[in-house]
C-alpha cells in the first residue's frame, strides 16, 4: 500500500513550484493534532509570490511553550496568527483578511485596503484524515472538525467516515428527504427527527 503523508506532499510542492513554496513555509495547526493539517498564506503580486512565514516569524508568535512576556502589539499579532493558523480559518473571509492585515503590521509590508489585500492573498491548507489503517482514538478525542447532525449530535469527521456513522446517518437522512420536500412545497418549517446510531451495527470499512 502506498501512502502520501503531509511531509510527502510538502516536499512535492517545493519541488514542483521550484522553491516558490518551501516545506518551511507551512506551519502545523495545533487542532486537532499537529500531524492533521498544515497551512500557509502567501502574498501574490504579479508573478511574485511571498509566503507569509518568510516575512513574519510565525513560529515565535505561535510558541505555546516558551514563557515570555510580549508587548501588547505582539499579543495582537499572536492572536491574529493564531486565528489564521486555526482549523476554523476561512480563506477570503472578512475575519481572515483582518488577521492578515494585523500580521503584516509586524513587518515592512505596506498598508493595503481590505479589498486590495483580499485580491492578493492566497491560502494553502493540507488536511490528513484518518482511515481504517491509521485510526487513532486518542487523536479523535481532540478532533475539532465535526459533522453536526439533526438532533444536535456532533461526530468527529474521521469517526463519521470510518466506523459506520456515515452509512447509518445517510440511510436516515434519505428517509427524511420526501418529508423535507413536502414541507418545502407547502411552505412550512421542516423539523427533522434526531439521527440515532446503533454502535453494534457499525462496520469498519476499508478505504483505499
Rosetta constraint file for C-alpha pairs under 8 A:
AtomPair CA 4 CA 8 HARMONIC 5.86 0.50
AtomPair CA 4 CA 9 HARMONIC 6.74 0.50
AtomPair CA 5 CA 9 HARMONIC 6.39 0.50
AtomPair CA 5 CA 128 HARMONIC 7.33 0.50
AtomPair CA 6 CA 10 HARMONIC 6.13 0.50
AtomPair CA 6 CA 35 HARMONIC 7.69 0.50
AtomPair CA 6 CA 37 HARMONIC 7.47 0.50
AtomPair CA 6 CA 38 HARMONIC 7.56 0.50
AtomPair CA 6 CA 126 HARMONIC 6.78 0.50
AtomPair CA 6 CA 127 HARMONIC 7.65 0.50
AtomPair CA 6 CA 128 HARMONIC 6.84 0.50
AtomPair CA 7 CA 11 HARMONIC 6.21 0.50
AtomPair CA 7 CA 23 HARMONIC 7.78 0.50
AtomPair CA 8 CA 12 HARMONIC 6.38 0.50
AtomPair CA 9 CA 13 HARMONIC 6.13 0.50
AtomPair CA 10 CA 14 HARMONIC 6.25 0.50
AtomPair CA 10 CA 22 HARMONIC 7.40 0.50
AtomPair CA 10 CA 23 HARMONIC 5.32 0.50
AtomPair CA 10 CA 26 HARMONIC 7.99 0.50
AtomPair CA 11 CA 15 HARMONIC 6.24 0.50
AtomPair CA 11 CA 22 HARMONIC 7.63 0.50
AtomPair CA 11 CA 23 HARMONIC 6.19 0.50
AtomPair CA 12 CA 16 HARMONIC 5.89 0.50
AtomPair CA 13 CA 17 HARMONIC 5.89 0.50
AtomPair CA 13 CA 21 HARMONIC 6.71 0.50
AtomPair CA 13 CA 22 HARMONIC 7.37 0.50
AtomPair CA 13 CA 23 HARMONIC 7.84 0.50
AtomPair CA 14 CA 18 HARMONIC 5.89 0.50
AtomPair CA 14 CA 19 HARMONIC 4.96 0.50
AtomPair CA 14 CA 20 HARMONIC 6.87 0.50
AtomPair CA 14 CA 21 HARMONIC 5.31 0.50
AtomPair CA 14 CA 22 HARMONIC 4.83 0.50
AtomPair CA 14 CA 23 HARMONIC 6.36 0.50
AtomPair CA 15 CA 19 HARMONIC 6.42 0.50
AtomPair CA 17 CA 21 HARMONIC 6.36 0.50
AtomPair CA 20 CA 49 HARMONIC 6.83 0.50
AtomPair CA 20 CA 50 HARMONIC 7.87 0.50
AtomPair CA 21 CA 25 HARMONIC 6.40 0.50
AtomPair CA 21 CA 51 HARMONIC 7.06 0.50
AtomPair CA 22 CA 26 HARMONIC 7.50 0.50
AtomPair CA 25 CA 40 HARMONIC 6.19 0.50
AtomPair CA 25 CA 51 HARMONIC 6.40 0.50
AtomPair CA 25 CA 52 HARMONIC 7.67 0.50
AtomPair CA 25 CA 53 HARMONIC 5.64 0.50
AtomPair CA 25 CA 54 HARMONIC 7.02 0.50
AtomPair CA 26 CA 38 HARMONIC 5.87 0.50
AtomPair CA 26 CA 39 HARMONIC 5.22 0.50
AtomPair CA 26 CA 40 HARMONIC 4.86 0.50
AtomPair CA 26 CA 53 HARMONIC 7.76 0.50
AtomPair CA 27 CA 38 HARMONIC 5.33 0.50
AtomPair CA 27 CA 39 HARMONIC 5.44 0.50
AtomPair CA 27 CA 40 HARMONIC 6.43 0.50
AtomPair CA 27 CA 59 HARMONIC 7.90 0.50
AtomPair CA 27 CA 85 HARMONIC 7.59 0.50
AtomPair CA 28 CA 34 HARMONIC 5.26 0.50
AtomPair CA 28 CA 35 HARMONIC 6.93 0.50
AtomPair CA 28 CA 36 HARMONIC 7.82 0.50
AtomPair CA 28 CA 37 HARMONIC 5.89 0.50
AtomPair CA 28 CA 38 HARMONIC 4.19 0.50
AtomPair CA 28 CA 39 HARMONIC 6.39 0.50
AtomPair CA 28 CA 85 HARMONIC 7.77 0.50
AtomPair CA 29 CA 33 HARMONIC 7.21 0.50
AtomPair CA 29 CA 34 HARMONIC 5.63 0.50
AtomPair CA 29 CA 36 HARMONIC 7.56 0.50
AtomPair CA 29 CA 37 HARMONIC 5.85 0.50
AtomPair CA 29 CA 38 HARMONIC 5.68 0.50
AtomPair CA 29 CA 39 HARMONIC 6.95 0.50
AtomPair CA 29 CA 85 HARMONIC 5.64 0.50
AtomPair CA 29 CA 86 HARMONIC 5.93 0.50
AtomPair CA 29 CA 87 HARMONIC 6.95 0.50
AtomPair CA 30 CA 34 HARMONIC 4.94 0.50
AtomPair CA 30 CA 86 HARMONIC 7.51 0.50
AtomPair CA 31 CA 36 HARMONIC 7.75 0.50
AtomPair CA 31 CA 86 HARMONIC 6.98 0.50
AtomPair CA 31 CA 87 HARMONIC 6.42 0.50
AtomPair CA 31 CA 142 HARMONIC 7.39 0.50
AtomPair CA 31 CA 143 HARMONIC 6.94 0.50
AtomPair CA 31 CA 144 HARMONIC 6.37 0.50
AtomPair CA 32 CA 36 HARMONIC 6.41 0.50
AtomPair CA 32 CA 87 HARMONIC 7.80 0.50
AtomPair CA 32 CA 139 HARMONIC 7.20 0.50
AtomPair CA 32 CA 142 HARMONIC 5.52 0.50
AtomPair CA 32 CA 143 HARMONIC 4.63 0.50
AtomPair CA 32 CA 144 HARMONIC 5.51 0.50
AtomPair CA 32 CA 145 HARMONIC 7.62 0.50
AtomPair CA 33 CA 37 HARMONIC 7.70 0.50
AtomPair CA 33 CA 139 HARMONIC 6.50 0.50
AtomPair CA 33 CA 142 HARMONIC 7.17 0.50
AtomPair CA 33 CA 143 HARMONIC 7.56 0.50
AtomPair CA 34 CA 38 HARMONIC 7.79 0.50
AtomPair CA 35 CA 128 HARMONIC 7.47 0.50
AtomPair CA 36 CA 127 HARMONIC 5.91 0.50
AtomPair CA 36 CA 128 HARMONIC 4.97 0.50
AtomPair CA 36 CA 129 HARMONIC 6.85 0.50
AtomPair CA 37 CA 125 HARMONIC 6.99 0.50
AtomPair CA 37 CA 126 HARMONIC 5.25 0.50
AtomPair CA 37 CA 127 HARMONIC 4.39 0.50
AtomPair CA 37 CA 128 HARMONIC 5.90 0.50
AtomPair CA 38 CA 125 HARMONIC 5.81 0.50
AtomPair CA 38 CA 126 HARMONIC 5.23 0.50
AtomPair CA 38 CA 127 HARMONIC 6.84 0.50
AtomPair CA 39 CA 85 HARMONIC 6.54 0.50
AtomPair CA 39 CA 123 HARMONIC 7.30 0.50
AtomPair CA 39 CA 124 HARMONIC 5.75 0.50
AtomPair CA 39 CA 125 HARMONIC 4.45 0.50
AtomPair CA 39 CA 126 HARMONIC 6.39 0.50
AtomPair CA 40 CA 51 HARMONIC 6.97 0.50
AtomPair CA 40 CA 52 HARMONIC 7.13 0.50
AtomPair CA 40 CA 53 HARMONIC 7.45 0.50
AtomPair CA 40 CA 85 HARMONIC 7.93 0.50
AtomPair CA 40 CA 123 HARMONIC 5.90 0.50
AtomPair CA 40 CA 124 HARMONIC 5.46 0.50
AtomPair CA 40 CA 125 HARMONIC 6.64 0.50
AtomPair CA 41 CA 51 HARMONIC 5.73 0.50
AtomPair CA 41 CA 52 HARMONIC 5.49 0.50
AtomPair CA 41 CA 53 HARMONIC 7.74 0.50
AtomPair CA 41 CA 121 HARMONIC 6.95 0.50
AtomPair CA 41 CA 122 HARMONIC 5.64 0.50
AtomPair CA 41 CA 123 HARMONIC 4.45 0.50
AtomPair CA 41 CA 124 HARMONIC 6.35 0.50
AtomPair CA 42 CA 49 HARMONIC 6.37 0.50
AtomPair CA 42 CA 50 HARMONIC 5.29 0.50
AtomPair CA 42 CA 51 HARMONIC 3.91 0.50
AtomPair CA 42 CA 52 HARMONIC 5.19 0.50
AtomPair CA 42 CA 121 HARMONIC 5.69 0.50
AtomPair CA 42 CA 122 HARMONIC 5.34 0.50
AtomPair CA 42 CA 123 HARMONIC 6.49 0.50
AtomPair CA 43 CA 49 HARMONIC 5.80 0.50
AtomPair CA 43 CA 50 HARMONIC 5.09 0.50
AtomPair CA 43 CA 51 HARMONIC 6.18 0.50
AtomPair CA 43 CA 52 HARMONIC 6.77 0.50
AtomPair CA 43 CA 120 HARMONIC 5.55 0.50
AtomPair CA 43 CA 121 HARMONIC 4.79 0.50
AtomPair CA 43 CA 122 HARMONIC 6.67 0.50
AtomPair CA 44 CA 48 HARMONIC 5.81 0.50
AtomPair CA 44 CA 49 HARMONIC 4.59 0.50
AtomPair CA 44 CA 50 HARMONIC 6.42 0.50
AtomPair CA 44 CA 120 HARMONIC 4.88 0.50
AtomPair CA 44 CA 121 HARMONIC 6.02 0.50
AtomPair CA 44 CA 122 HARMONIC 7.34 0.50
AtomPair CA 45 CA 49 HARMONIC 6.55 0.50
AtomPair CA 45 CA 120 HARMONIC 6.27 0.50
AtomPair CA 50 CA 54 HARMONIC 7.21 0.50
AtomPair CA 51 CA 55 HARMONIC 7.51 0.50
AtomPair CA 52 CA 56 HARMONIC 6.10 0.50
AtomPair CA 53 CA 57 HARMONIC 5.87 0.50
AtomPair CA 53 CA 58 HARMONIC 5.61 0.50
AtomPair CA 55 CA 107 HARMONIC 6.31 0.50
AtomPair CA 56 CA 103 HARMONIC 7.28 0.50
AtomPair CA 56 CA 104 HARMONIC 7.49 0.50
AtomPair CA 56 CA 106 HARMONIC 6.61 0.50
AtomPair CA 56 CA 107 HARMONIC 6.35 0.50
AtomPair CA 57 CA 61 HARMONIC 6.87 0.50
AtomPair CA 58 CA 62 HARMONIC 6.09 0.50
AtomPair CA 58 CA 81 HARMONIC 7.16 0.50
AtomPair CA 59 CA 63 HARMONIC 5.86 0.50
AtomPair CA 61 CA 74 HARMONIC 7.57 0.50
AtomPair CA 61 CA 77 HARMONIC 7.36 0.50
AtomPair CA 61 CA 78 HARMONIC 4.98 0.50
AtomPair CA 61 CA 81 HARMONIC 7.30 0.50
AtomPair CA 62 CA 78 HARMONIC 6.53 0.50
AtomPair CA 62 CA 81 HARMONIC 7.28 0.50
AtomPair CA 62 CA 82 HARMONIC 6.69 0.50
AtomPair CA 70 CA 74 HARMONIC 5.77 0.50
AtomPair CA 70 CA 75 HARMONIC 6.33 0.50
AtomPair CA 71 CA 75 HARMONIC 6.47 0.50
AtomPair CA 72 CA 76 HARMONIC 6.36 0.50
AtomPair CA 73 CA 77 HARMONIC 6.38 0.50
AtomPair CA 74 CA 78 HARMONIC 5.94 0.50
AtomPair CA 75 CA 79 HARMONIC 6.16 0.50
AtomPair CA 76 CA 80 HARMONIC 6.26 0.50
AtomPair CA 76 CA 102 HARMONIC 7.44 0.50
AtomPair CA 77 CA 81 HARMONIC 6.13 0.50
AtomPair CA 77 CA 102 HARMONIC 5.96 0.50
AtomPair CA 77 CA 103 HARMONIC 5.38 0.50
AtomPair CA 77 CA 105 HARMONIC 7.99 0.50
AtomPair CA 77 CA 106 HARMONIC 7.18 0.50
AtomPair CA 78 CA 82 HARMONIC 6.00 0.50
AtomPair CA 79 CA 83 HARMONIC 6.19 0.50
AtomPair CA 80 CA 84 HARMONIC 6.38 0.50
AtomPair CA 80 CA 99 HARMONIC 4.58 0.50
AtomPair CA 80 CA 100 HARMONIC 7.12 0.50
AtomPair CA 80 CA 102 HARMONIC 6.36 0.50
AtomPair CA 80 CA 103 HARMONIC 6.34 0.50
AtomPair CA 81 CA 85 HARMONIC 6.00 0.50
AtomPair CA 81 CA 99 HARMONIC 6.80 0.50
AtomPair CA 81 CA 100 HARMONIC 7.76 0.50
AtomPair CA 81 CA 103 HARMONIC 6.62 0.50
AtomPair CA 82 CA 86 HARMONIC 6.16 0.50
AtomPair CA 83 CA 88 HARMONIC 7.76 0.50
AtomPair CA 83 CA 89 HARMONIC 6.40 0.50
AtomPair CA 83 CA 96 HARMONIC 7.53 0.50
AtomPair CA 83 CA 99 HARMONIC 7.01 0.50
AtomPair CA 84 CA 89 HARMONIC 5.62 0.50
AtomPair CA 84 CA 96 HARMONIC 6.36 0.50
AtomPair CA 84 CA 99 HARMONIC 6.70 0.50
AtomPair CA 84 CA 100 HARMONIC 7.62 0.50
AtomPair CA 85 CA 89 HARMONIC 6.99 0.50
AtomPair CA 87 CA 144 HARMONIC 7.44 0.50
AtomPair CA 87 CA 145 HARMONIC 7.65 0.50
AtomPair CA 89 CA 96 HARMONIC 6.71 0.50
AtomPair CA 90 CA 96 HARMONIC 6.55 0.50
AtomPair CA 91 CA 96 HARMONIC 6.28 0.50
AtomPair CA 91 CA 122 HARMONIC 7.37 0.50
AtomPair CA 91 CA 123 HARMONIC 6.21 0.50
AtomPair CA 92 CA 96 HARMONIC 6.42 0.50
AtomPair CA 92 CA 97 HARMONIC 6.58 0.50
AtomPair CA 92 CA 118 HARMONIC 6.28 0.50
AtomPair CA 93 CA 97 HARMONIC 6.34 0.50
AtomPair CA 94 CA 98 HARMONIC 6.25 0.50
AtomPair CA 95 CA 99 HARMONIC 6.27 0.50
AtomPair CA 96 CA 100 HARMONIC 6.19 0.50
AtomPair CA 97 CA 101 HARMONIC 6.25 0.50
AtomPair CA 97 CA 114 HARMONIC 6.68 0.50
AtomPair CA 97 CA 117 HARMONIC 7.12 0.50
AtomPair CA 97 CA 118 HARMONIC 6.24 0.50
AtomPair CA 98 CA 102 HARMONIC 6.32 0.50
AtomPair CA 98 CA 114 HARMONIC 7.52 0.50
AtomPair CA 99 CA 103 HARMONIC 6.18 0.50
AtomPair CA 100 CA 104 HARMONIC 6.14 0.50
AtomPair CA 101 CA 105 HARMONIC 6.64 0.50
AtomPair CA 101 CA 111 HARMONIC 7.94 0.50
AtomPair CA 101 CA 112 HARMONIC 7.91 0.50
AtomPair CA 101 CA 114 HARMONIC 7.98 0.50
AtomPair CA 101 CA 117 HARMONIC 7.88 0.50
AtomPair CA 102 CA 106 HARMONIC 7.48 0.50
AtomPair CA 103 CA 107 HARMONIC 7.80 0.50
AtomPair CA 104 CA 108 HARMONIC 7.29 0.50
AtomPair CA 104 CA 109 HARMONIC 5.76 0.50
AtomPair CA 105 CA 109 HARMONIC 7.07 0.50
AtomPair CA 112 CA 116 HARMONIC 6.02 0.50
AtomPair CA 112 CA 117 HARMONIC 5.80 0.50
AtomPair CA 113 CA 117 HARMONIC 6.16 0.50
AtomPair CA 114 CA 118 HARMONIC 6.14 0.50
AtomPair CA 115 CA 119 HARMONIC 6.55 0.50
AtomPair CA 116 CA 120 HARMONIC 6.65 0.50
AtomPair CA 117 CA 121 HARMONIC 6.21 0.50
AtomPair CA 129 CA 158 HARMONIC 6.14 0.50
AtomPair CA 130 CA 134 HARMONIC 5.43 0.50
AtomPair CA 130 CA 135 HARMONIC 5.37 0.50
AtomPair CA 130 CA 136 HARMONIC 7.66 0.50
AtomPair CA 130 CA 158 HARMONIC 5.67 0.50
AtomPair CA 131 CA 135 HARMONIC 5.59 0.50
AtomPair CA 131 CA 158 HARMONIC 7.09 0.50
AtomPair CA 131 CA 161 HARMONIC 7.88 0.50
AtomPair CA 131 CA 162 HARMONIC 6.17 0.50
AtomPair CA 131 CA 206 HARMONIC 7.65 0.50
AtomPair CA 131 CA 207 HARMONIC 6.60 0.50
AtomPair CA 132 CA 162 HARMONIC 6.18 0.50
AtomPair CA 132 CA 204 HARMONIC 6.67 0.50
AtomPair CA 132 CA 205 HARMONIC 6.84 0.50
AtomPair CA 132 CA 206 HARMONIC 5.69 0.50
AtomPair CA 132 CA 207 HARMONIC 6.69 0.50
AtomPair CA 133 CA 206 HARMONIC 7.86 0.50
AtomPair CA 135 CA 158 HARMONIC 7.98 0.50
AtomPair CA 136 CA 140 HARMONIC 6.29 0.50
AtomPair CA 137 CA 141 HARMONIC 6.25 0.50
AtomPair CA 138 CA 142 HARMONIC 7.05 0.50
AtomPair CA 139 CA 143 HARMONIC 6.55 0.50
AtomPair CA 140 CA 156 HARMONIC 6.84 0.50
AtomPair CA 140 CA 158 HARMONIC 7.21 0.50
AtomPair CA 140 CA 159 HARMONIC 7.29 0.50
AtomPair CA 143 CA 156 HARMONIC 6.05 0.50
AtomPair CA 143 CA 157 HARMONIC 7.84 0.50
AtomPair CA 144 CA 156 HARMONIC 7.19 0.50
AtomPair CA 145 CA 156 HARMONIC 5.86 0.50
AtomPair CA 145 CA 157 HARMONIC 5.71 0.50
AtomPair CA 146 CA 154 HARMONIC 5.76 0.50
AtomPair CA 146 CA 155 HARMONIC 5.15 0.50
AtomPair CA 146 CA 156 HARMONIC 4.18 0.50
AtomPair CA 146 CA 157 HARMONIC 4.93 0.50
AtomPair CA 147 CA 153 HARMONIC 7.97 0.50
AtomPair CA 147 CA 154 HARMONIC 5.45 0.50
AtomPair CA 147 CA 155 HARMONIC 5.18 0.50
AtomPair CA 147 CA 156 HARMONIC 6.34 0.50
AtomPair CA 147 CA 157 HARMONIC 6.16 0.50
AtomPair CA 147 CA 160 HARMONIC 7.51 0.50
AtomPair CA 148 CA 152 HARMONIC 6.39 0.50
AtomPair CA 148 CA 153 HARMONIC 5.91 0.50
AtomPair CA 148 CA 154 HARMONIC 4.67 0.50
AtomPair CA 148 CA 155 HARMONIC 6.77 0.50
AtomPair CA 149 CA 153 HARMONIC 5.35 0.50
AtomPair CA 149 CA 154 HARMONIC 6.36 0.50
AtomPair CA 149 CA 155 HARMONIC 7.96 0.50
AtomPair CA 149 CA 194 HARMONIC 7.58 0.50
AtomPair CA 149 CA 195 HARMONIC 6.70 0.50
AtomPair CA 150 CA 192 HARMONIC 6.23 0.50
AtomPair CA 150 CA 193 HARMONIC 6.54 0.50
AtomPair CA 150 CA 194 HARMONIC 4.85 0.50
AtomPair CA 150 CA 195 HARMONIC 5.81 0.50
AtomPair CA 151 CA 192 HARMONIC 7.86 0.50
AtomPair CA 151 CA 193 HARMONIC 6.73 0.50
AtomPair CA 151 CA 194 HARMONIC 3.88 0.50
AtomPair CA 151 CA 195 HARMONIC 6.17 0.50
AtomPair CA 152 CA 194 HARMONIC 7.47 0.50
AtomPair CA 153 CA 195 HARMONIC 7.68 0.50
AtomPair CA 155 CA 159 HARMONIC 6.75 0.50
AtomPair CA 155 CA 160 HARMONIC 5.94 0.50
AtomPair CA 156 CA 160 HARMONIC 6.06 0.50
AtomPair CA 157 CA 161 HARMONIC 6.39 0.50
AtomPair CA 158 CA 162 HARMONIC 6.13 0.50
AtomPair CA 159 CA 163 HARMONIC 5.80 0.50
AtomPair CA 159 CA 165 HARMONIC 7.19 0.50
AtomPair CA 160 CA 164 HARMONIC 6.78 0.50
AtomPair CA 160 CA 165 HARMONIC 4.80 0.50
AtomPair CA 160 CA 166 HARMONIC 5.28 0.50
AtomPair CA 161 CA 165 HARMONIC 6.76 0.50
AtomPair CA 161 CA 166 HARMONIC 5.68 0.50
AtomPair CA 162 CA 166 HARMONIC 7.85 0.50
AtomPair CA 162 CA 204 HARMONIC 5.82 0.50
AtomPair CA 162 CA 205 HARMONIC 6.24 0.50
AtomPair CA 163 CA 202 HARMONIC 5.76 0.50
AtomPair CA 163 CA 203 HARMONIC 5.49 0.50
AtomPair CA 163 CA 204 HARMONIC 4.68 0.50
AtomPair CA 163 CA 205 HARMONIC 6.96 0.50
AtomPair CA 164 CA 168 HARMONIC 6.43 0.50
AtomPair CA 164 CA 199 HARMONIC 7.94 0.50
AtomPair CA 164 CA 201 HARMONIC 7.53 0.50
AtomPair CA 164 CA 202 HARMONIC 4.24 0.50
AtomPair CA 164 CA 203 HARMONIC 5.05 0.50
AtomPair CA 164 CA 204 HARMONIC 6.38 0.50
AtomPair CA 164 CA 205 HARMONIC 7.59 0.50
AtomPair CA 165 CA 169 HARMONIC 5.97 0.50
AtomPair CA 165 CA 197 HARMONIC 6.97 0.50
AtomPair CA 165 CA 202 HARMONIC 6.87 0.50
AtomPair CA 166 CA 170 HARMONIC 5.91 0.50
AtomPair CA 167 CA 171 HARMONIC 6.30 0.50
AtomPair CA 168 CA 172 HARMONIC 6.47 0.50
AtomPair CA 168 CA 197 HARMONIC 6.65 0.50
AtomPair CA 168 CA 202 HARMONIC 7.93 0.50
AtomPair CA 169 CA 173 HARMONIC 6.01 0.50
AtomPair CA 169 CA 195 HARMONIC 6.41 0.50
AtomPair CA 169 CA 196 HARMONIC 7.71 0.50
AtomPair CA 169 CA 197 HARMONIC 7.66 0.50
AtomPair CA 170 CA 174 HARMONIC 5.98 0.50
AtomPair CA 171 CA 175 HARMONIC 6.34 0.50
AtomPair CA 172 CA 176 HARMONIC 6.43 0.50
AtomPair CA 172 CA 195 HARMONIC 6.84 0.50
AtomPair CA 173 CA 177 HARMONIC 6.37 0.50
AtomPair CA 173 CA 195 HARMONIC 7.91 0.50
AtomPair CA 174 CA 178 HARMONIC 8.00 0.50
AtomPair CA 176 CA 180 HARMONIC 6.27 0.50
AtomPair CA 176 CA 192 HARMONIC 7.10 0.50
AtomPair CA 177 CA 181 HARMONIC 6.22 0.50
AtomPair CA 178 CA 182 HARMONIC 6.26 0.50
AtomPair CA 179 CA 183 HARMONIC 6.24 0.50
AtomPair CA 179 CA 190 HARMONIC 7.83 0.50
AtomPair CA 180 CA 184 HARMONIC 6.26 0.50
AtomPair CA 180 CA 190 HARMONIC 5.87 0.50
AtomPair CA 180 CA 192 HARMONIC 7.81 0.50
AtomPair CA 181 CA 185 HARMONIC 6.15 0.50
AtomPair CA 182 CA 186 HARMONIC 6.14 0.50
AtomPair CA 183 CA 187 HARMONIC 6.02 0.50
AtomPair CA 183 CA 188 HARMONIC 5.15 0.50
AtomPair CA 183 CA 189 HARMONIC 6.30 0.50
AtomPair CA 183 CA 190 HARMONIC 5.64 0.50
AtomPair CA 184 CA 188 HARMONIC 6.17 0.50
AtomPair CA 184 CA 189 HARMONIC 7.37 0.50
AtomPair CA 184 CA 190 HARMONIC 7.40 0.50
AtomPair CA 198 CA 202 HARMONIC 6.82 0.50
